[in-house]
Amino acid sequence: MKKLLLVSLFQNVTHILKKAEPKLKGKTIAYIPTAALVENSGDMIQAEMLTLSNMGLIPVKLEISSAPYEVIDRTLSESDFLFVSGGNTFFLLQEMKRTGTDKLLIREVEKGKLYIGESAGAIITSPDIGYSAAMDAPEAAPRLTDHSGLGLVPFYVVPHYKGSFLGKEAQNIEEEFSHSLNLKLLTDHQALLIEGERETLF
């Protein structure tokens, strides 16, 4: 059964992870910060890894744009949970497709492994990420020609809805695509838990 926790800002909803997975202590979590590389978000990466550690988890940083395929494969296979952080969705998808991480993640999620997607990490679970261009800069991924996402969910996540950060961009996406796409709008204090066919909005 697929299990995903999709969020805008993980720091705001850590209590929901504890509801989704009560037994966290000692579990390993593959932490993919790649989307943040083009956003100068080094402080966020360190803060999130510290938060995961404080929750009893063992975060394993996996930077897919520089890691060998064998390391990516082994880390994802051996980790109990998966975490894909925020940043630029187009750069993230470019590197996932280039390295084969997209297929590896799909494989692990289909095994029932919990996937936590934050902002870009949530958007990328959608069938296609093209709709998020108002929120991210596609030019950050000059080699990306195919915008098809992981397709782990049948809808399109819009993070930061009504937020002080990217809230206007989220509203622009809603106005442009609400009649043509099944959008899931998430504020910075919400989380969407997917368990098989069941969806729970916290």
C-alpha positions in Angstrom: 0.0 0.0 0.0 1.3 3.4 -1.0 1.9 5.8 1.9 2.8 9.4 1.4 2.9 12.5 3.6 2.8 15.6 1.4 3.5 19.0 3.1 4.5 22.6 2.4 6.8 23.1 5.3 7.9 20.0 7.3 9.0 22.0 10.3 5.4 23.1 10.9 3.8 19.6 10.8 6.3 17.3 12.5 3.5 16.1 14.9 1.6 14.7 11.9 4.5 12.4 11.0 4.3 11.0 14.5 0.6 10.2 13.8 1.4 8.6 10.5 4.4 6.6 11.9 4.3 6.3 15.7 7.5 4.2 15.8 10.2 6.5 14.6 13.1 5.9 17.0 16.1 4.3 15.4 14.6 4.2 11.9 16.7 5.4 9.0 15.3 8.1 6.6 16.9 8.9 3.3 17.0 12.7 3.1 17.2 14.1 -0.5 18.0 17.8 -0.4 18.7 18.2 -4.1 15.9 20.6 -4.9 17.4 23.1 -2.5 20.8 23.2 -4.2 19.7 26.0 -6.5 17.9 27.9 -3.8 20.7 28.6 -1.4 18.9 26.7 1.3 21.8 25.2 3.2 20.5 26.4 6.6 17.1 24.7 5.9 18.8 21.4 5.1 20.8 21.4 8.3 17.7 22.4 10.3 15.6 19.7 8.8 18.2 17.0 9.4 18.5 18.2 13.0 14.7 18.0 13.4 14.6 14.5 12.0 17.4 13.5 14.4 15.5 15.0 17.4 12.5 12.9 16.5 14.6 9.8 17.0 15.2 9.2 13.3 18.6 8.5 11.7 18.8 10.8 8.6 21.0 9.7 5.7 21.7 12.7 3.4 21.5 11.6 -0.2 22.4 14.3 -2.7 21.4 12.6 -5.9 23.0 15.0 -8.4 26.5 13.9 -7.3 26.0 10.4 -5.8 26.7 7.3 -7.9 23.7 5.2 -9.0 24.8 2.4 -6.8 24.9 4.6 -3.7 21.4 6.0 -4.5 20.0 2.5 -5.1 21.5 1.1 -1.9 20.5 4.1 0.3 16.9 4.1 -0.9 16.7 0.3 -0.5 18.1 0.2 3.0 16.3 3.2 4.4 13.1 2.8 6.3 11.6 6.1 5.1 12.1 8.6 2.3 12.2 12.4 2.5 12.4 14.7 -0.5 12.9 18.3 0.5 11.8 21.6 -1.0 13.5 23.8 -3.5 13.3 24.0 -7.3 11.0 21.3 -8.6 12.4 21.4 -12.2 16.0 21.0 -11.1 14.9 18.1 -8.8 13.1 16.4 -11.6 16.0 16.9 -14.0 18.4 15.2 -11.6 15.9 12.4 -10.7 15.5 11.5 -14.4 19.2 11.9 -15.2 20.3 9.6 -12.4 17.4 7.1 -12.5 16.3 8.1 -8.9 12.7 8.6 -10.2 12.3 4.9 -10.9 14.1 3.9 -7.7 11.7 6.1 -5.6 8.7 4.7 -7.3 9.9 1.2 -6.6 10.4 1.9 -2.9 7.0 3.6 -2.5 5.3 0.7 -4.2 6.9 -1.5 -1.5 4.9 0.5 1.1 7.8 2.6 2.3 6.6 6.0 3.6 7.5 8.9 1.3 7.6 12.4 2.8 7.4 15.1 0.1 8.0 18.7 1.1 7.0 21.5 -1.4 9.0 20.5 -4.5 9.1 17.0 -3.0 5.3 17.0 -2.9 4.8 18.6 -6.4 7.0 16.0 -8.0 4.6 13.2 -6.9 2.1 14.5 -9.4 1.6 13.2 -12.9 3.3 16.3 -14.4 5.1 19.3 -12.9 4.6 21.8 -15.7 1.8 23.6 -13.8 4.3 24.7 -11.1 6.2 27.0 -13.4 4.6 30.1 -11.7 6.2 28.9 -8.4 9.6 27.6 -9.7 12.1 28.7 -12.3 12.1 26.1 -15.2 15.4 27.6 -16.5 17.2 26.1 -13.4 16.9 22.8 -15.3 18.1 23.5 -18.8 18.4 19.8 -19.7 14.9 18.8 -18.6 12.7 18.2 -21.6 10.1 15.9 -20.1 8.0 17.4 -17.2 6.2 14.1 -16.3 6.4 13.6 -12.6 6.6 10.4 -10.4 2.8 9.9 -10.9 2.5 8.6 -7.3 -0.8 10.5 -6.9 -3.5 11.3 -9.4 -3.7 15.0 -8.5 -1.5 18.1 -8.5 -0.1 19.5 -5.3 0.0 23.3 -4.8 2.1 24.0 -1.6 2.3 27.3 0.3 -1.3 28.2 -0.4 -2.1 31.6 1.3 1.4 31.7 2.7 3.7 34.6 3.1 6.2 32.7 1.0 5.1 31.8 -2.5 1.4 32.4 -1.5 0.8 34.7 -4.5 2.3 32.2 -6.9 0.2 29.4 -5.4 -2.9 31.6 -6.0 -1.9 32.2 -9.6 -1.6 28.5 -10.1 -5.1 28.0 -8.6 -6.6 30.7 -10.9 -4.9 29.2 -14.0 -5.4 25.5 -13.5 -8.3 24.9 -11.1 -10.7 24.2 -14.0 -8.4 21.8 -15.9 -6.4 20.0 -13.2 -7.3 18.3 -9.9 -5.4 20.6 -7.6 -4.7 19.9 -3.9 -4.0 23.2 -2.1 -1.9 22.9 1.0 -1.1 25.8 3.4 2.1 25.9 5.3 0.5 24.3 8.3 -1.3 21.4 6.6 -0.3 17.9 5.6 -2.0 15.4 3.3 -1.6 11.8 4.2 -2.2 9.2 1.5 -2.7 5.6 2.5 -3.7 3.5 -0.4 -6.8 5.1 -1.8 -7.5 7.0 1.4 -6.7 10.7 1.8 -6.6 12.5 5.1 -6.0 16.3 5.3 -4.5 17.4 8.7 
